[in-house]
Amino acid sequence: MSASSGAGSSGSAGKRTVVGDVEDTRYGAVQVELVLSGRTITDVIALQVPNRERRDIEINDQAVPILRQEVLSAQSAKIDAVSGASFTSSGYAWSVQSAIDKAGL
């Protein structure tokens, strides 16, 4: 994890990162970090996703890029769940929302 995970956010006023809360799901923790340029979300980095079982890894290898793109397109946590990854989708959205709240967006 980056140094920003302890403080919640870091970087200059133009580009910064904000770490969302850890969301516990039925299959494990989900946590994301948002990369912001001004008030625009430019990237979403999954810091934690469920990975206890091989199937968790397979599901999340497919779901996380889709969820990332949904957030980038929507510029919010109001995203559609990925079929077959509903728990990860929910945890991802909640972690994104907490990062958005911390960023004051």
Contacts in CASP RR format, 6 or more apart in sequence:
PFRMAT RR
TARGET T0000
AUTHOR 0000-0000-0000
METHOD contacts of the structure
MODEL  1
MSASSGAGSSGSAGKRTVVGDVEDTRYGAVQVELVLSGRTITDVIALQVP
NRERRDIEINDQAVPILRQEVLSAQSAKIDAVSGASFTSSGYAWSVQSAI
DKAGL
1 47 0 8 1.000
2 10 0 8 1.000
2 17 0 8 1.000
2 33 0 8 1.000
3 10 0 8 1.000
4 10 0 8 1.000
4 11 0 8 1.000
4 17 0 8 1.000
4 18 0 8 1.000
4 19 0 8 1.000
4 33 0 8 1.000
5 19 0 8 1.000
5 33 0 8 1.000
5 47 0 8 1.000
6 19 0 8 1.000
8 18 0 8 1.000
8 19 0 8 1.000
8 20 0 8 1.000
8 102 0 8 1.000
9 16 0 8 1.000
9 17 0 8 1.000
9 18 0 8 1.000
9 19 0 8 1.000
9 102 0 8 1.000
9 103 0 8 1.000
10 16 0 8 1.000
10 17 0 8 1.000
11 17 0 8 1.000
13 38 0 8 1.000
14 36 0 8 1.000
14 37 0 8 1.000
14 38 0 8 1.000
15 35 0 8 1.000
15 36 0 8 1.000
15 37 0 8 1.000
15 38 0 8 1.000
15 42 0 8 1.000
16 35 0 8 1.000
16 36 0 8 1.000
16 38 0 8 1.000
16 103 0 8 1.000
17 33 0 8 1.000
17 34 0 8 1.000
17 35 0 8 1.000
17 36 0 8 1.000
18 33 0 8 1.000
18 34 0 8 1.000
18 36 0 8 1.000
18 99 0 8 1.000
18 100 0 8 1.000
18 102 0 8 1.000
18 103 0 8 1.000
19 31 0 8 1.000
19 32 0 8 1.000
19 33 0 8 1.000
19 47 0 8 1.000
19 99 0 8 1.000
19 102 0 8 1.000
20 31 0 8 1.000
20 32 0 8 1.000
20 33 0 8 1.000
20 34 0 8 1.000
20 95 0 8 1.000
20 96 0 8 1.000
20 98 0 8 1.000
20 99 0 8 1.000
20 102 0 8 1.000
21 31 0 8 1.000
21 94 0 8 1.000
21 95 0 8 1.000
21 98 0 8 1.000
21 99 0 8 1.000
22 29 0 8 1.000
22 30 0 8 1.000
22 31 0 8 1.000
22 48 0 8 1.000
22 95 0 8 1.000
23 29 0 8 1.000
23 30 0 8 1.000
23 31 0 8 1.000
23 90 0 8 1.000
23 91 0 8 1.000
23 92 0 8 1.000
23 94 0 8 1.000
23 95 0 8 1.000
23 98 0 8 1.000
25 50 0 8 1.000
25 87 0 8 1.000
25 88 0 8 1.000
25 90 0 8 1.000
25 91 0 8 1.000
26 87 0 8 1.000
27 50 0 8 1.000
27 52 0 8 1.000
27 53 0 8 1.000
27 56 0 8 1.000
27 87 0 8 1.000
27 88 0 8 1.000
28 50 0 8 1.000
28 52 0 8 1.000
28 56 0 8 1.000
29 48 0 8 1.000
29 49 0 8 1.000
29 50 0 8 1.000
30 46 0 8 1.000
30 48 0 8 1.000
30 49 0 8 1.000
30 50 0 8 1.000
30 88 0 8 1.000
30 91 0 8 1.000
30 92 0 8 1.000
30 94 0 8 1.000
30 95 0 8 1.000
31 46 0 8 1.000
31 47 0 8 1.000
31 48 0 8 1.000
31 95 0 8 1.000
32 44 0 8 1.000
32 45 0 8 1.000
32 46 0 8 1.000
32 47 0 8 1.000
32 92 0 8 1.000
32 95 0 8 1.000
32 96 0 8 1.000
32 99 0 8 1.000
33 44 0 8 1.000
33 45 0 8 1.000
33 47 0 8 1.000
33 99 0 8 1.000
34 41 0 8 1.000
34 43 0 8 1.000
34 44 0 8 1.000
34 45 0 8 1.000
34 96 0 8 1.000
34 99 0 8 1.000
34 100 0 8 1.000
34 103 0 8 1.000
35 41 0 8 1.000
35 42 0 8 1.000
35 43 0 8 1.000
35 44 0 8 1.000
35 45 0 8 1.000
36 42 0 8 1.000
36 103 0 8 1.000
36 105 0 8 1.000
39 105 0 8 1.000
40 75 0 8 1.000
41 71 0 8 1.000
41 72 0 8 1.000
41 75 0 8 1.000
41 100 0 8 1.000
42 72 0 8 1.000
43 68 0 8 1.000
43 72 0 8 1.000
44 67 0 8 1.000
44 68 0 8 1.000
44 71 0 8 1.000
44 72 0 8 1.000
44 96 0 8 1.000
46 60 0 8 1.000
46 64 0 8 1.000
46 68 0 8 1.000
46 92 0 8 1.000
49 56 0 8 1.000
49 60 0 8 1.000
49 64 0 8 1.000
49 88 0 8 1.000
49 92 0 8 1.000
50 56 0 8 1.000
50 59 0 8 1.000
50 60 0 8 1.000
50 87 0 8 1.000
50 88 0 8 1.000
51 57 0 8 1.000
51 60 0 8 1.000
59 84 0 8 1.000
59 85 0 8 1.000
59 88 0 8 1.000
60 85 0 8 1.000
60 88 0 8 1.000
62 82 0 8 1.000
62 85 0 8 1.000
63 82 0 8 1.000
63 84 0 8 1.000
63 85 0 8 1.000
63 88 0 8 1.000
63 89 0 8 1.000
64 88 0 8 1.000
64 92 0 8 1.000
66 82 0 8 1.000
67 79 0 8 1.000
67 82 0 8 1.000
67 85 0 8 1.000
67 88 0 8 1.000
67 89 0 8 1.000
67 92 0 8 1.000
67 93 0 8 1.000
70 79 0 8 1.000
70 80 0 8 1.000
71 77 0 8 1.000
71 79 0 8 1.000
71 96 0 8 1.000
76 96 0 8 1.000
76 100 0 8 1.000
77 93 0 8 1.000
77 94 0 8 1.000
77 96 0 8 1.000
77 97 0 8 1.000
77 100 0 8 1.000
78 93 0 8 1.000
79 89 0 8 1.000
79 92 0 8 1.000
79 93 0 8 1.000
79 96 0 8 1.000
80 89 0 8 1.000
81 89 0 8 1.000
81 90 0 8 1.000
82 88 0 8 1.000
82 89 0 8 1.000
END
